[in-house]
Amino acid sequence: MSSSTLPLLGVAALAAGLAVWWLAQLKAAKAGRYVGLLILGQAAALQLTDAGPRVAYQHLLPLGRMWTERPLALAVVMLQVVAVTAGLWRDRAALISLVKQIPRRWSLAACLTVFVLGSATLSRAPIDYARELICASGIQAVALGTLVLALLALPAGVASRFAARIDRLLGDPASDAGVDRPAVDGFAVGLAVWVMAVALVLNRLSYQSHPHLPDEVAYLFHARYFAQGLLTVPPPPVPAAFDIDLLTYEPGRWYSPVPPGWPAMLAVGQHFGAPSLVNPLLSGLNVLLAYLLLLELYDRRAARTTLLLLATSPWHLFMAMNYMNHTFTFTAALVAALGVARSRRGSRILWPLAAGAGAGIVSLIRPLEGVIVAGLLGLWALAPRSRRWNLMPAAAFGIGTLVVGGLVFPYNAALTGDPHVFPIMQYTDSHYGVGTNALGFGPNRGLGWGGLDPLPGHGPLDVLVNANLNGTALNVELSGWPTGSLLPLALAVLLIPWRRNDRLMLGMIAGVIGVHSFYWFSGGPDFGPRYWYLILLPCLALAASVLRQIDRAPISSGRATLAAIALSLSAVVTFVPWRATDKYYHYRGMRPDIRELARTHDWRGSLILIRGNRHPDYHSAASYNPIDLQAPQPIYAWDRDSSTRADVLHAYPDRTVWYVDGPSVTGAGYRIAAGPTPNPVAP
């Protein structure tokens, strides 16, 4: 049995027990038992999932391994299946009556298709994929059945009291009529503080305030020399001993080729010695910006419901804990969207200029997403209002985008010698082949990452594969619901009538997914479908819109939002701790043990030779190198081979030497193999 099975099930059992007790006090004991079963069942189902800290998409364990490795979790799930099947059969008359009241029932088949196909990621063997699809969609269906039974068992009086409390918390659209919408209120501030606090805790405890992806190592290196006001730094004395991914080595300089927008922001945190605070603080700001934007588009009830979903979204929370650039991209995109929304109230130039600046910042962080944001928001800025095209605001938006986004051209020229040649494209062309990282289709697309890019080149079949990889990840990560996160989106697209601003959200989703279909890489399994991160708020806004429309129906009586709150709370107490401990703790083998060894040993002025692989062994240690590799601090070099070792020893003849075995050598953490020893080439 997995050592993590009992703790997670224990936490879930405690949460389930509290839910049962609380609802029993409200004279809703039967509903409480189903809510408790929902929480406990989600924890058990997660334990039957093989995710782990390696670079791979998650899958359900084969049934044989479930029996031998996770018998307790399997027993809980089987108990849930029996209880829910019996309950659904007992309440079949009420269920049939509910289905008959659903409009456009023909669309339910399409919703069911999305529900099933989103439940499992592709496998190389079709038979394995088919088996997992049946099992995974069955687990989701059982969770959905549990939720339905809980709602059916909820007494009408208790449901009414809950609906009244939710109305007080989220607001009633009728109360918004004729009232100016608040800019930012205590509800939004409270959720912003919650998100920042959770992100900081996750960064500290799960991520250990340490980079885990090669991209993050490069970003932090980039931020450190930006914080010192440098565009590049002198190259290392032995490049082979300081070989880090996503760094360009030239005879007279050393620099990161990634776009400058995110390292520039990260440099602010680096300047104050706290880069770990940047994304958590930005995530809190994003909650406030999202609220302001939503109030421009929806009533207060929809805005607050969306914000509640955003504050409990595992995708949002885990992205906020890391050192990746997606959270800042989200910030800039929100500024751009809010500026356009405000500009459509009147003809003032300031808001469209600010919106354009936001779009320009997006292009400095993630250029392709900058094109998407500028294109979609530019069309929105231009779109007619009162039968007149908004030429002046659209022009101001374009000017703001070009002025800020155009800052990349002198940056490119300084690094590549050509304003139109991006350093990252020059890097991939030189390391992997010309055009391998370019947009579009062709047999040469891709960097040879077979485990993450299963088919050579990029063509229509790759688009479908990438859509599956990202779609199933979205189903898991967006809300962390045991029923899957795609169900409300399927209802929004296929069953519920669209409102005007819902079309804006659907347009944003279609634009982001559509443009990324021309790119060869899906983004991999790191932090969900991260290349689609800009659809986070549109997806949640559509989900909130669906909940509100269902709540208005007589068959619901306010139960839809209550169901979403129950699912989100279940995700917070089960999915979030599971993902934090099962996947992102020591993710990819990256761990900060070398930092702890440096604290307990006097390594000042020493040369530390790291034995093991480039990633994770050397990357983890290299994160703590100073920018000046001659500084009187520990210098971490990769003990790559005997020739490289000899060169680096000659480069640092006056330093005491330590030899440290990395995790790939020890099978655990870093371990001192020898030291301190005099440098054998010392004069």
C-alpha positions in Angstrom: 0.0 0.0 0.0 1.3 3.5 -0.9 2.6 5.4 2.1 0.5 8.4 0.9 -2.8 6.5 0.8 -3.6 6.5 4.5 -2.8 10.2 5.1 -4.9 11.5 2.2 -7.8 9.2 3.0 -7.5 10.2 6.7 -7.7 13.9 5.8 -10.7 13.2 3.5 -12.4 11.1 6.1 -12.1 14.0 8.6 -13.5 16.4 6.1 -16.2 14.0 5.2 -17.1 13.5 8.9 -17.4 17.2 9.4 -19.7 17.5 6.4 -21.9 14.7 7.7 -22.0 16.2 11.2 -22.8 19.7 10.0 -25.6 18.7 7.6 -27.0 16.4 10.2 -27.3 19.4 12.5 -29.3 21.1 9.7 -31.7 18.1 9.5 -30.1 16.9 6.2 -28.3 13.8 7.4 -29.0 11.8 4.3 -27.6 14.5 2.0 -24.6 14.8 4.4 -23.8 11.1 4.0 -23.7 11.5 0.2 -21.5 14.7 0.5 -19.1 12.7 2.8 -19.1 9.9 0.3 -18.3 12.4 -2.5 -15.2 13.7 -0.6 -14.0 10.3 0.5 -14.6 8.8 -3.0 -12.6 11.6 -4.7 -9.6 11.0 -2.3 -9.8 7.3 -3.0 -10.0 7.8 -6.8 -7.0 10.0 -6.7 -5.1 7.2 -5.0 -5.9 5.0 -7.9 -4.2 7.5 -10.3 -0.6 7.2 -11.4 0.7 10.7 -11.7 3.9 11.1 -9.6 6.8 13.5 -9.8 8.1 12.4 -13.2 7.5 14.1 -16.6 4.4 12.1 -17.8 0.7 12.4 -18.2 -1.4 10.8 -15.4 -3.3 7.6 -16.0 -5.3 5.3 -13.8 -3.4 2.3 -12.5 -4.2 -1.0 -14.1 -6.7 -3.0 -12.1 -4.1 -5.6 -11.0 -2.0 -2.8 -9.5 -5.0 -1.3 -7.8 -5.7 -4.6 -6.1 -2.1 -5.2 -5.0 -0.9 -1.6 -4.3 -4.1 0.4 -3.3 -6.6 -2.1 -1.9 -8.1 0.4 0.6 -8.6 3.1 -2.0 -10.2 0.5 -4.4 -12.5 -0.7 -1.6 -13.7 2.8 -1.0 -14.4 3.4 -4.7 -16.3 0.1 -5.0 -18.3 0.9 -1.9 -19.2 4.2 -3.5 -20.2 2.4 -6.7 -22.6 0.1 -4.8 -24.1 2.9 -2.7 -24.6 5.2 -5.7 -26.1 2.5 -8.0 -28.5 1.5 -5.3 -29.4 5.2 -4.6 -30.0 6.0 -8.3 -32.2 3.0 -8.7 -34.2 3.9 -5.7 -34.7 7.5 -6.9 -35.1 6.6 -10.6 -38.6 8.1 -10.8 -37.3 11.5 -9.6 -34.3 11.3 -12.0 -36.5 10.5 -15.0 -38.7 13.5 -14.1 -35.6 15.7 -14.0 -34.3 14.6 -17.4 -37.7 15.2 -19.0 -37.6 18.8 -17.8 -34.2 19.5 -19.5 -34.6 21.5 -22.7 -32.7 20.4 -25.9 -32.2 16.9 -24.6 -30.7 15.9 -27.9 -27.6 17.9 -26.8 -27.1 15.6 -23.8 -25.5 13.0 -26.1 -22.9 15.6 -27.2 -22.3 16.6 -23.5 -21.9 12.9 -22.7 -19.3 12.5 -25.4 -17.3 15.4 -24.0 -17.7 13.9 -20.5 -16.3 10.6 -21.6 -13.5 11.7 -23.9 -12.2 14.2 -21.4 -11.8 11.6 -18.7 -8.6 9.8 -19.9 -5.5 10.8 -21.8 -4.4 8.9 -24.8 -2.2 5.8 -24.4 0.2 4.3 -27.0 -1.8 1.0 -27.0 -5.5 1.6 -28.2 -6.8 -1.2 -26.0 -5.2 0.4 -22.9 -6.8 3.7 -23.8 -10.2 2.1 -24.3 -10.0 0.3 -20.9 -9.0 3.5 -19.1 -11.6 5.6 -20.9 -14.3 3.2 -19.6 -12.9 3.1 -16.1 -12.2 6.8 -15.8 -15.5 8.0 -17.2 -17.2 5.5 -14.8 -15.4 7.0 -11.8 -16.5 10.5 -12.9 -20.1 9.2 -13.5 -20.2 7.7 -10.0 -19.0 11.1 -8.5 -21.7 12.9 -10.5 -24.3 10.4 -9.3 -23.2 10.9 -5.7 -23.6 14.7 -6.1 -27.1 14.3 -7.7 -28.2 12.0 -4.9 -26.9 14.5 -2.3 -29.0 17.3 -4.0 -32.1 15.1 -4.2 -31.7 14.2 -0.6 -31.4 17.8 0.5 -34.8 18.9 2.1 -36.5 21.8 0.4 -36.3 24.0 3.5 -32.6 23.4 3.9 -32.0 24.1 0.2 -33.9 27.3 0.5 -31.8 28.4 3.4 -28.7 27.6 1.5 -29.9 29.5 -1.5 -30.6 32.5 0.6 -27.1 32.4 2.1 -25.6 32.0 -1.3 -27.6 35.0 -2.5 -26.3 37.1 0.4 -22.7 35.9 -0.4 -22.7 36.2 -4.2 -25.5 38.7 -4.7 -28.7 38.7 -6.6 -28.8 40.2 -10.1 -32.1 41.9 -9.3 -30.3 43.9 -6.6 -27.8 45.3 -9.1 -30.4 47.2 -11.2 -29.7 50.9 -11.2 -26.8 50.5 -8.8 -23.2 51.4 -9.7 -21.0 48.3 -9.6 -18.3 48.4 -7.0 -14.7 48.6 -8.1 -13.2 46.2 -5.6 -15.0 45.0 -2.5 -14.3 42.9 0.6 -15.4 39.7 -1.2 -12.7 40.1 -3.9 -10.0 41.2 -1.5 -10.7 38.3 0.8 -10.3 35.8 -2.1 -7.2 37.6 -3.3 -5.6 37.2 0.1 -6.7 33.5 0.2 -5.0 32.8 -3.2 -1.8 34.6 -2.2 -1.6 32.7 1.0 -2.3 29.3 -0.5 0.3 30.0 -3.3 2.9 31.0 -0.7 2.3 27.9 1.3 2.5 25.7 -1.7 5.7 27.4 -2.9 7.2 26.9 0.5 6.0 23.4 1.4 5.4 21.6 -1.9 7.9 23.5 -4.2 10.3 24.2 -1.4 11.0 27.6 -2.9 13.2 25.9 -5.5 12.9 25.7 -9.3 11.8 22.4 -10.8 11.7 22.9 -14.5 14.7 23.8 -16.8 12.7 26.9 -17.9 12.6 28.1 -14.3 16.3 27.7 -13.8 16.9 29.8 -16.9 14.3 32.4 -15.8 15.9 32.8 -12.4 19.4 33.1 -13.9 18.0 35.7 -16.4 16.4 37.6 -13.5 19.5 37.7 -11.5 21.6 39.4 -14.1 18.7 41.7 -15.1 18.5 42.7 -11.4 22.1 43.8 -11.7 21.3 45.9 -14.7 23.1 43.6 -17.1 22.0 42.5 -20.6 24.5 39.6 -20.7 27.2 38.2 -18.4 30.8 37.0 -19.1 30.8 33.3 -20.1 31.9 30.6 -17.7 35.6 29.6 -17.8 34.6 26.0 -18.8 31.2 26.0 -20.6 30.9 22.2 -20.5 31.0 22.4 -16.7 28.3 25.0 -16.4 25.9 23.7 -19.1 22.4 24.8 -18.4 19.4 24.4 -20.7 18.1 27.5 -22.4 21.3 29.4 -22.0 23.4 30.7 -25.0 27.2 30.4 -24.7 29.2 32.7 -26.9 33.0 33.5 -26.8 32.5 36.9 -25.0 29.1 36.6 -23.3 26.5 34.3 -21.7 22.8 34.9 -21.6 19.3 33.4 -21.6 17.5 33.5 -25.0 14.0 33.4 -23.5 11.8 36.5 -24.0 12.7 39.3 -21.6 9.2 40.2 -20.2 9.0 37.6 -17.4 12.7 37.8 -16.3 12.3 41.5 -16.0 9.4 41.1 -13.6 11.1 38.3 -11.8 14.1 40.6 -11.4 12.0 42.9 -9.2 11.6 40.1 -6.7 15.2 39.1 -7.1 16.2 42.7 -6.3 14.5 42.4 -2.9 15.8 38.8 -2.4 12.4 37.3 -2.7 11.7 35.9 -6.2 9.4 33.3 -4.7 6.9 36.1 -3.8 6.4 37.3 -7.4 3.9 34.8 -8.7 1.9 34.6 -5.5 1.6 38.4 -5.4 0.6 38.5 -9.0 -2.0 35.8 -8.5 -3.7 37.9 -5.8 -3.6 40.9 -8.2 -5.1 38.7 -10.9 -8.1 37.9 -8.7 -8.8 41.7 -8.3 -8.2 42.4 -12.0 -10.4 39.5 -13.0 -13.2 40.8 -10.7 -13.0 44.3 -12.3 -13.2 42.7 -15.7 -16.1 40.4 -14.9 -18.1 43.3 -13.4 -17.8 45.0 -16.8 -19.3 42.0 -18.6 -21.6 40.2 -16.1 -23.8 41.0 -13.1 -22.3 40.8 -9.6 -23.7 37.3 -9.0 -21.9 35.9 -12.1 -18.7 37.8 -11.3 -18.5 36.6 -7.7 -19.3 33.0 -8.7 -16.5 33.1 -11.3 -14.2 34.6 -8.7 -15.0 31.8 -6.3 -14.2 29.2 -8.9 -11.0 31.0 -9.7 -9.9 31.1 -6.1 -10.4 27.4 -5.7 -9.0 26.3 -9.1 -6.0 24.0 -8.7 -4.7 25.1 -12.1 -4.6 28.7 -10.8 -3.2 27.9 -7.4 -0.4 25.7 -8.6 0.6 28.0 -11.4 0.8 30.8 -8.8 3.3 28.8 -6.7 5.9 28.3 -9.4 8.5 30.4 -11.3 6.9 30.1 -14.7 5.8 33.0 -16.8 2.1 32.2 -17.2 0.8 34.0 -14.2 2.4 37.3 -15.3 1.0 36.7 -18.8 -2.4 36.4 -17.3 -1.9 39.7 -15.4 -1.0 41.6 -18.6 -3.8 40.0 -20.5 -6.3 41.0 -17.8 -5.0 44.6 -17.9 -5.5 44.6 -21.7 -9.0 43.1 -21.5 -10.1 45.5 -18.7 -8.7 48.4 -20.7 -10.8 47.5 -23.8 -13.9 46.9 -21.7 -13.6 50.3 -20.0 -12.9 52.0 -23.3 -16.2 50.7 -24.7 -18.0 52.8 -22.1 -16.8 56.0 -23.8 -14.2 57.5 -26.2 -11.4 58.3 -23.8 -8.0 57.4 -25.1 -6.3 56.5 -21.8 -8.1 53.1 -21.4 -7.4 51.8 -24.9 -3.8 52.9 -24.6 -3.4 51.0 -21.3 -5.1 48.0 -22.9 -2.6 48.1 -25.8 0.3 48.4 -23.3 -1.0 45.3 -21.6 -1.1 43.4 -24.9 2.4 44.6 -25.6 3.6 43.2 -22.3 2.0 39.9 -23.1 4.1 39.8 -26.3 7.3 40.5 -24.3 6.5 37.5 -22.1 5.1 35.0 -24.6 5.2 36.3 -28.1 2.6 34.0 -29.6 0.1 34.7 -26.9 0.8 38.4 -27.5 -0.4 38.0 -31.0 -3.5 36.2 -29.8 -4.3 38.8 -27.2 -3.6 41.7 -29.5 -5.7 40.2 -32.3 -8.7 39.3 -30.3 -8.8 42.4 -28.1 -8.1 44.6 -31.1 -11.2 43.2 -32.9 -13.2 43.8 -29.7 -11.9 47.4 -29.4 -12.9 47.9 -33.1 -16.3 46.2 -32.8 -19.2 48.6 -33.4 -21.1 50.1 -30.6 -24.3 52.0 -31.3 -23.8 51.1 -35.0 -20.5 52.9 -35.2 -17.1 51.4 -35.5 -14.7 52.4 -32.7 -11.9 53.6 -34.9 -10.2 55.9 -32.4 -10.1 53.4 -29.5 -8.9 50.7 -31.8 -6.1 53.0 -33.1 -5.1 53.9 -29.6 -5.0 50.2 -28.7 -2.8 49.5 -31.6 -0.4 52.3 -30.7 -0.1 51.1 -27.2 0.6 47.5 -28.3 3.2 48.6 -30.9 5.0 51.0 -28.5 5.4 48.5 -25.7 5.7 45.4 -27.8 8.2 47.1 -30.0 10.7 47.2 -27.2 11.6 43.6 -28.2 13.2 44.8 -31.4 16.2 46.7 -29.9 16.5 43.8 -27.4 16.7 41.3 -30.3 19.2 43.4 -32.1 21.5 43.6 -29.1 21.5 39.8 -28.7 21.2 38.4 -32.2 22.3 41.4 -34.3 18.9 41.5 -36.1 15.8 43.1 -34.7 13.6 40.5 -36.3 15.5 37.4 -35.1 14.3 36.3 -31.7 17.1 34.9 -29.4 14.9 31.8 -28.6 14.4 31.0 -32.3 18.2 31.4 -32.9 18.8 29.1 -30.0 16.4 26.3 -31.2 17.6 26.7 -34.8 21.2 26.2 -33.7 20.5 23.3 -31.2 17.8 21.4 -32.9 17.7 22.5 -36.6 16.4 25.4 -38.6 12.6 25.8 -38.4 12.1 23.1 -35.8 10.4 25.5 -33.3 8.5 27.5 -35.9 4.8 27.8 -36.2 3.0 25.8 -38.8 3.0 22.3 -40.2 5.8 20.2 -41.7 8.0 17.1 -41.2 10.8 19.1 -39.5 8.7 20.6 -36.7 9.5 19.5 -33.1 12.6 19.2 -30.9 12.7 15.4 -30.7 10.9 15.1 -27.4 9.4 11.7 -28.2 7.8 11.1 -24.8 5.9 14.4 -25.0 5.6 14.8 -28.7 4.6 11.3 -29.8 4.5 11.9 -33.6 7.4 13.3 -35.8 6.7 16.6 -37.4 3.5 18.5 -37.1 0.3 17.7 -39.0 -3.5 17.4 -38.5 -3.1 14.2 -36.4 -0.7 16.0 -34.1 -3.4 18.7 -33.6 -5.9 16.0 -32.4 -3.3 14.4 -30.2 -2.3 17.8 -28.6 -6.0 18.6 -28.2 -6.5 15.4 -26.3 -3.5 15.9 -24.1 -4.5 19.4 -23.2 -8.2 18.7 -23.0 -7.9 15.9 -20.6 -5.4 17.9 -18.5 -8.0 20.7 -18.5 -10.6 18.3 -17.3 -8.4 17.4 -14.3 -6.7 20.7 -13.4 -9.2 23.5 -14.1 -11.4 22.9 -11.1 -10.2 19.6 -9.7 -13.7 18.3 -9.5 -14.3 14.6 -9.1 -16.9 14.8 -11.9 -14.4 16.4 -14.2 -14.1 20.1 -15.0 -15.4 19.9 -18.6 -19.0 19.1 -17.7 -20.1 22.8 -17.1 -18.2 23.9 -20.3 -19.9 21.2 -22.3 -23.3 22.4 -21.0 -22.4 26.0 -21.8 -21.4 25.2 -25.4 -24.0 22.5 -26.2 -27.1 22.9 -24.0 -27.5 26.3 -22.4 -28.4 29.4 -24.6 -25.5 31.8 -25.0 -25.6 35.3 -23.7 -23.7 38.1 -25.5 -20.7 38.1 -23.2 -20.6 34.3 -23.2 -19.8 34.7 -26.9 -16.8 36.8 -26.0 -15.5 34.1 -23.7 -16.1 31.4 -26.3 -14.2 33.6 -28.8 -11.2 33.9 -26.5 -11.2 30.1 -25.9 -11.4 29.4 -29.7 -8.7 31.9 -30.4 -6.2 30.6 -27.9 -6.8 26.9 -28.8 -7.0 27.6 -32.5 -3.7 29.5 -32.8 -1.9 27.0 -30.6 -3.1 24.2 -33.0 -0.4 25.5 -35.4 2.3 24.9 -32.8 4.0 21.5 -32.6 4.1 21.2 -28.8 1.1 20.8 -26.4 3.0 22.2 -23.5 3.6 19.0 -21.7 2.2 17.8 -18.4 3.8 20.6 -16.3 1.1 22.5 -14.6 -1.8 21.4 -16.7 -2.4 22.6 -20.2 -0.2 25.6 -19.6 -0.1 26.8 -23.2 -3.8 27.3 -23.0 -3.6 29.2 -19.7 -5.3 32.3 -21.0 -8.6 30.3 -21.3 -8.6 29.9 -17.5 -11.0 32.9 -16.8 -13.2 32.4 -19.9 -13.7 28.8 -18.9 -14.7 29.6 -15.4 -16.9 32.5 -16.5 -18.8 30.2 -18.8 -19.1 27.7 -15.9 -20.5 30.4 -13.7 -22.9 31.5 -16.4 -24.2 27.9 -16.7 -24.6 27.6 -12.9 -26.7 30.8 -12.8 -28.9 29.8 -15.7 -29.6 26.3 -14.1 -30.3 28.0 -10.8 -33.0 30.0 -12.4 -34.8 26.9 -13.6 -37.6 25.5 -11.3 -36.0 22.0 -11.2 -32.9 23.5 -9.6 -34.1 26.0 -6.9 -30.6 27.3 -6.4 -28.9 23.9 -6.1 -26.5 24.3 -9.0 -24.3 26.8 -7.3 -24.5 24.9 -4.1 -23.2 21.8 -6.0 -20.3 23.8 -7.5 -19.3 25.0 -4.0 -19.4 21.4 -2.7 -17.3 20.2 -5.6 -14.8 23.0 -5.1 -14.5 22.4 -1.4 -13.9 18.7 -2.1 -11.2 19.6 -4.5 -9.5 21.9 -2.0 -9.4 19.3 0.7 -8.5 16.3 -1.5 -7.1 17.3 -5.0 -4.9 20.2 -3.9 -3.0 18.3 -1.1 -2.8 15.2 -3.3 -1.3 17.1 -6.2 1.1 19.1 -3.9 2.5 15.9 -2.4 2.2 13.4 -5.1 3.5 15.4 -8.1 5.1 18.7 -7.3 7.2 17.7 -4.3 10.6 17.0 -5.8 9.0 17.2 -9.2 11.3 16.0 -12.0 13.8 14.9 -9.4 14.6 18.6 -8.6 15.2 19.1 -4.9 16.9 21.8 -2.7 19.2 19.5 -0.7 22.3 21.2 -2.0 21.0 24.4 -0.5 20.7 22.7 2.9 24.2 21.2 2.6 25.6 24.6 1.9 24.0 25.9 5.1 25.5 23.1 7.2 29.0 23.1 5.7 31.4 25.9 5.2 31.5 26.0 1.4 32.5 29.6 1.0 35.2 30.0 -1.6 34.9 26.2 -2.5 34.4 24.5 -5.8 31.6 21.9 -5.6 31.7 19.2 -8.3 28.2 17.7 -8.9 28.1 14.2 -10.1 25.1 12.9 -12.0 22.9 14.0 -14.9 22.5 17.5 -16.3 18.9 17.4 -15.1 18.1 17.2 -12.3 21.4 16.9 -10.6 23.3 19.8 -12.0 20.3 22.1 -12.7 19.3 22.0 -9.1 22.7 22.9 -7.9 23.4 25.5 -10.6 20.3 27.5 -9.4 22.5 28.7 -6.5 25.5 29.8 -8.5 26.4 33.5 -8.4 26.3 35.4 -11.6 30.0 36.2 -11.2 31.6 32.8 -11.3 34.7 34.2 -9.6 32.8 35.5 -6.6 34.0 34.2 -3.1 30.9 32.0 -2.9 30.4 28.3 -3.5 30.7 27.6 -7.2 28.8 24.6 -8.5 30.2 22.9 -11.5 29.0 19.8 -13.3 31.4 16.8 -13.0 30.5 15.9 -16.5 33.5 13.7 -17.4 37.2 13.4 -16.6 38.2 15.9 -19.3 35.7 18.5 -18.0 36.7 17.9 -14.4 40.3 18.5 -15.3 39.5 21.8 -17.1 37.4 23.1 -14.3 40.0 22.2 -11.6 42.6 24.1 -13.7 40.1 27.1 -13.9 39.8 27.2 -10.1 43.3 26.2 -8.8 42.9 28.1 -5.5 39.6 26.6 -4.3 39.0 23.7 -2.0 37.1 21.0 -3.8 34.0 19.0 -2.7 32.5 16.1 -4.6 28.8 15.7 -4.3 26.6 12.9 -5.7 23.3 14.0 -7.1 19.9 12.4 -6.7 20.3 10.3 -9.9 23.4 8.8 -8.4 22.2 8.3 -4.8 18.5 7.4 -5.6 17.5 9.9 -2.9 19.0 13.3 -2.1 22.4 14.9 -2.6 25.2 13.3 -0.7 28.8 14.5 -0.1 31.1 11.9 -1.6 34.4 13.5 -0.7 35.7 16.8 0.7 37.0 19.1 1.6 40.1 18.2 -0.5 42.8 20.4 -1.9 42.7 21.1 -5.6 45.1 18.6 -7.1 46.3 21.2 -9.6 46.9 23.9 -7.0 50.2 25.7 -7.4 
